[in-house]
Amino acid sequence: MQATNSIRNILYALHTNQLSAAGFVQGLLNSKEPHHHTRCESLLRNAGNICSLFYHQESHESVSKWAIRTATKIMCREVTDLSHEQHELHFKASTAMVKQLKGQFMEKICFYIRMHIQQTSL
């Protein structure tokens, strides 16, 4: 019963303030108010769980598409970052041929991606 009343109160507040749930989340994430910081951290900490809840609803197709687009962007950014000279994967050229991408280069890039994934998942 308590959860139902809390949800009703939150929905009423969103409606009264003409805010969608997405608008509320965006406002919270962009807020500079010090007292919003704790709730923002909580939201970010629970983002994976929230996405999982959406996935298990009828809207899971749109959530899956979003997740795949997001993961693709992140991996593309990682591959671009790994191509910088400090990672020793730079060809010192503007293009690369397929034979240059085979063998040791692909092994190195896989190693760096695995290493980065392990670091970000800690």
Backbone as a ProteinNet text record, in pm:
[ID]
protein_1_A
[PRIMARY]
MQATNSIRNILYALHTNQLSAAGFVQGLLNSKEPHHHTRCESLLRNAGNICSLFYHQESHESVSKWAIRTATKIMCREVTDLSHEQHELHFKASTAMVKQLKGQFMEKICFYIRMHIQQTSL
[TERTIARY]
81.6	0	85.9	194.3	282.7	345.2	391.9	453.5	352.9	229.5	125	101.8	96.1	77.8	196.9	317.8	438.3	439.5	406.6	403.2	296.6	181.2	73.1	118.9	187	236.9	339.7	428.7	531.3	466.3	373.8	304.9	227.3	164.6	91.2	187.3	302.5	401.4	454.1	478.9	524.7	418.1	293.6	182.9	164.9	164.6	144.8	253.7	375.3	488.9	512.8	420.5	427.4	563.1	604.9	731.5	705.1	773.3	772.1	877.6	875.7	978.6	1116.5	1125.3	1252.9	1297.4	1203.5	1236	1286.2	1225	1269.2	1411.3	1437.8	1571.6	1674.5	1642.6	1735.7	1761.7	1657.7	1673.4	1760.2	1739.9	1820	1966.3	1990.7	2129.1	2199.8	2125.5	2185	2187.5	2125.5	2112.2	2247.3	2262.7	2382.6	2354.6	2231.1	2191.8	2266.2	2336.2	2411.5	2323.6	2201.4	2116.4	2058.7	2074.2	2031.3	2140.5	2261.1	2378	2360.9	2313.1	2297.1	2197.6	2085	1983.6	2034.8	2112.7	2171	2267.6	2350.4	2443.1	2366.5	2259.7	2177.2	2117.6	2069.2	2012.6	2118.1	2236.8	2344.5	2387.8	2393.9	2431	2329.6	2205	2098	2058.4	2131.7	2096.4	2086.9	2179.6	2175.7	2049.8	2012.8	1890.2	1767	1766.7	1653.5	1640.2	1752.3	1748.8	1700.8	1743.8	1699.7	1549	1494.3	1349.4	1275.6	1328.2	1266.5	1276.4	1388.5	1408.2	1301.6	1262.5	1166	1020.6	1000.1	866.2	845.6	731	702.7	792.1	852.2	936	1078.5	1103.1	1240.1	1310.5	1237.3	1302.1	1371	1304.3	1365.8	1483.5	1474.6	1584.9	1703.6	1678.2	1786	1854.8	1776.6	1834.9	1920.3	1870.4	1946.5	2077.6	2071.1	2190.4	2293.6	2248.5	2340.6	2403.3	2321.9	2376.9	2480.4	2447.6	2537.4	2668.2	2658.5	2778.4	2863.3	2798.5	2871.1	2946.4	2881.6	2948.5	3069	3050.7	3159.8	3276.1	3247.9	3355.1	3424.6	3348.7	3410.7	3503.6	3459.1	3542	3668.5	3653.2	3767.8	3868	3818.7	3908.2	3978.8	3906	3968.5	4076.1	4044.3	4143.5	4265.7	4242.1	4352.9	4442.2	4391.2	4472	4568.8	4563.2	4657.4	4797.6	4895	5033.7	5080.5	5033.9	5082.7	5049.8	4953.8	4918.8	4993.9	5082.3	5164.7	5080.7	4961	4876	4854.3	4932.5	4917.5	5001.8	4945.9	5017.5	5099.3	5085.6	5149.6	5105.8	4979.2	4920.6	4772.8	4711.4	4569.7	4478.9	4529.4	4449	4532.3	4465	4533.4	4476.4	4563.2	4518.5	4480.3	4400.4	4354.1	4471.4	4574.4	4686.9	4757.9	4749.7	4808.4	4725.1	4596	4507.1	4510.5	4573.8	4579.1	4690.8	4685.7	4795.9	4814.5	4938.4	4977.4	4891.7	4852.1	4769.9	4639.7	4570.1	4442.8	4463.1	4573.9	4602.8	4622.5	4696.1	4719.2	4589.6	4509.3	4385.4	4291.8	4284.8	4202.8	4255	4385.8	4445.3	4407.9	4420.8	4389	4240.2	4154.5	4010.1	3977.2	4033.3	4008.9	4058.5	4177.9	4235.3	4144.5	4093.3	4006.3	3874.9	3817.3	3692.8	3710.6	3823.8	3849.4	3863.8	3929.2	3947.3	3815.1	3728.1	3602.4	3499.8	3517.7	3418.2	3453.1	3563.6	3601.1	3517.8
-119.6	0	125.8	126	241.9	272.5	168.8	189.7	248.6	202	253.4	402.2	442.3	584.1	667.2	614.8	686.6	706.1	601.5	609.1	709.3	704.1	797.6	942.4	966.7	1100.9	1149.5	1060.5	1097.1	1126.4	1040.8	1063.9	1195.8	1224.7	1351.1	1469.8	1459.8	1568.2	1587.4	1478.6	1489.2	1557.4	1513.7	1571.2	1719.7	1752.7	1891.4	1982.8	1931.1	2010.1	1992.6	1923.3	1898.1	1840.6	1739.8	1671.6	1527.2	1480.8	1337.9	1272.1	1142	1071.5	1100.4	1100.6	1130.2	1273.9	1366.3	1505.5	1520.5	1447.6	1449	1396.1	1280.9	1220.6	1314.6	1371.4	1464.3	1585.5	1638.6	1752	1716.9	1599.2	1555.1	1538.8	1476.2	1455.9	1587.4	1687.1	1816.6	1915.4	1879.9	1971.8	2005	2130	2175.8	2191.7	2161.6	2175.6	2071.2	2113.7	2018.1	1908.7	1941.2	1839.9	1739.2	1762.7	1666.1	1562.2	1592.1	1509.3	1363.7	1343.4	1208.2	1127.3	1189	1119	1090.6	1182	1162.6	1043.6	1036.8	923.4	792.1	792.9	673	630.4	726.8	698.5	636.4	694.2	641.8	502.5	481	350	243.1	281.1	186.1	184.7	253.8	264.1	126.4	37.9	-96.3	-171.9	-160.7	-226.1	-166.5	-35.2	31.8	-16.8	-22.8	-71.6	-216	-296.2	-435.6	-444.5	-358	-355.4	-319.8	-221.3	-184.5	-298.9	-369.1	-478.4	-587.1	-609.4	-715.4	-671.5	-551.2	-503.2	-523.3	-486.8	-501.1	-412	-311.7	-218.3	-270.3	-397.1	-447.5	-431.9	-431.3	-415.9	-280.2	-174.4	-42	-31.7	-96.9	-96.3	-172.3	-286.8	-364.6	-285.1	-218.7	-137.5	-25.7	39.1	145.7	91	-25	-84	-119.2	-174.1	-211.3	-86.6	17.6	143.3	202.8	201	256.8	178.3	45.8	-38.2	-19.5	-8	12.1	143.8	250.9	381.9	375.5	308.8	298.5	220.4	107.4	26.3	100.4	174.3	252.3	358	423	523	458.4	338	267.3	230	179.8	142.8	267.1	378.3	503.6	546.8	541.2	577.8	486.6	357.6	262.6	283.4	351.5	374.5	491.5	558.9	667.3	611.3	691.4	646.2	588.1	640.7	593.4	446.2	389	248.3	157.6	215.3	141.6	69.5	118.9	58.6	155.2	260.9	364.7	328.4	344.1	309.1	424.5	543.5	663.4	685.4	654.1	672.1	702.1	759	794.2	675.5	574.6	456.2	330.5	219.4	92.3	-10.4	-96.7	-204	-325.2	-413.9	-531.6	-613	-631.4	-713.8	-649.9	-515.2	-449.9	-475.6	-501	-521.4	-664.2	-754.6	-894.7	-916.8	-1029.1	-1073.8	-992.5	-943.8	-881.2	-759.1	-680.7	-562	-602.9	-701.6	-744.6	-807.4	-879.5	-935.7	-825.1	-720	-608.1	-535.7	-511.4	-437.4	-518.4	-648.7	-734	-730.6	-733.4	-726.5	-595.8	-483.1	-353.7	-341	-393.4	-388.2	-472.2	-594	-678.1	-609.5	-549.2	-480.9	-364.4	-288	-175.6	-223.7	-329.6	-383.7	-429.1	-494.3	-538.2	-420.1	-313.2	-194.9	-124.3	-114.9	-42.9	-125.2	-255.9	-337.2	-357.7	-300.2	-314	-226
0	0	0	79	87.4	-48.3	-119.2	-249.9	-348.3	-343.4	-432.2	-407.1	-281.3	-248.4	-293	-273.3	-315.3	-466.7	-538.3	-684.9	-729	-666.9	-699	-675	-563.1	-531.1	-633.3	-672.4	-771.5	-906.3	-948.3	-1075.2	-1072.6	-960.4	-946.4	-956.8	-890.6	-896.3	-1038.3	-1109.2	-1248	-1333.5	-1317.3	-1393.9	-1360.7	-1233.9	-1189.9	-1245.4	-1252.4	-1302.1	-1451.3	-1516.5	-1660.7	-1701.5	-1625.7	-1651.4	-1689.7	-1790.9	-1821	-1732.5	-1725.7	-1648.8	-1708.4	-1841	-1907.4	-1877.8	-1878.9	-1846.9	-1704.6	-1612.6	-1473	-1461.2	-1524.7	-1517.8	-1578.6	-1694.5	-1758.6	-1669	-1609.1	-1518.6	-1399	-1344.2	-1230	-1269.3	-1383.2	-1428.6	-1459.3	-1507.6	-1542.7	-1426.8	-1315	-1202.3	-1139.3	-1103.2	-1032.4	-882.8	-842.4	-702.3	-617.9	-513.9	-430.8	-369.3	-328.9	-265.6	-365.4	-495.6	-596.9	-624.6	-582.1	-614.6	-567.7	-446	-391.9	-473.7	-509.6	-590	-730.4	-784	-916.9	-914.5	-811.5	-798	-786.2	-710.7	-694.8	-828.5	-903.8	-1035.6	-1126.6	-1128	-1212.4	-1167.7	-1037.7	-984.2	-1024.5	-1036.3	-1067.2	-1214.8	-1298.4	-1440.4	-1507.5	-1475.7	-1534.1	-1494.7	-1368.3	-1321.7	-1388.5	-1406.3	-1471.1	-1615.5	-1686.2	-1824.7	-1829.7	-1733.2	-1727.2	-1706.1	-1621.2	-1599.9	-1728.7	-1801.9	-1929.6	-2029.4	-2028.4	-2121.9	-2103.2	-1980.6	-1953.2	-1975	-2021	-2056.2	-2206.2	-2255.1	-2398.2	-2483.4	-2422.5	-2497.2	-2516.7	-2486.4	-2487.4	-2621.4	-2732.7	-2863.1	-2874.3	-2830.6	-2837.4	-2740.8	-2625.3	-2529.6	-2587.3	-2651	-2712.7	-2822.5	-2906	-3013.4	-2956.5	-2850.1	-2786.5	-2729.9	-2663.2	-2602.7	-2709.2	-2820.5	-2927.9	-2989.1	-3013.9	-3067.9	-2972.6	-2843.5	-2743	-2737.4	-2732.2	-2727.2	-2853.2	-2968.2	-3093.8	-3091.3	-3045.6	-3036.3	-2942.9	-2829.4	-2732.2	-2791.7	-2855.4	-2914.8	-3028.3	-3109.5	-3217.1	-3158.4	-3050.1	-2983.8	-2927.3	-2869	-2812.4	-2922	-3034.4	-3144.5	-3196.5	-3207.8	-3252.2	-3153.9	-3024.4	-2922.2	-2927.6	-2949.5	-2955.3	-3077	-3177.8	-3297.5	-3279.8	-3166.1	-3140	-3117.2	-3147.7	-3148.5	-3014.7	-2902.7	-2772.8	-2748.3	-2820.9	-2804.6	-2901.6	-2979.1	-3076.4	-3182	-3205.7	-3308.3	-3424.3	-3428.1	-3529.2	-3651.1	-3770	-3893.1	-3949.1	-3891.6	-3944.4	-4089.2	-4115.3	-4247.5	-4228.6	-4331.3	-4317.7	-4348.8	-4415.1	-4444.5	-4419.2	-4405.5	-4383.9	-4479.3	-4530	-4617.3	-4531.5	-4588.4	-4514.9	-4463	-4541.4	-4494.6	-4375.3	-4362.3	-4245.6	-4119.7	-4138.2	-4024.2	-3970.7	-4044.4	-4002.7	-3901.3	-3837.9	-3752.3	-3626.8	-3609.2	-3484.2	-3449.3	-3548.1	-3519.8	-3453.1	-3509.5	-3452.8	-3314.5	-3297.3	-3166.1	-3063.3	-3100.3	-3009.4	-2976.3	-3076.6	-3052.5	-2963.1	-2982.9	-2895.9	-2752.6	-2738	-2604.6	-2535.4	-2604.6	-2545.2	-2512.9	-2597.3	-2570.3	-2447.2	-2439.5	-2322.1	-2195.1	-2202.9	-2088.1	-2044.5	-2141	-2108.9	-2048	-2101.8	-2048.8	-1904.7	-1876.2	-1738.9	-1645.2	-1690.7	-1606.3	-1580.2	-1681.5	-1662.9	-1588.3	-1580.3	-1510.8	-1363.4	-1318.2	-1175.8	-1088.5
[MASK]
++++++++++++++++++++++++++++++++++++++++++++++++++++++++++++++++++++++++++++++++++++++++++++++++++++++++++++++++++++++++++

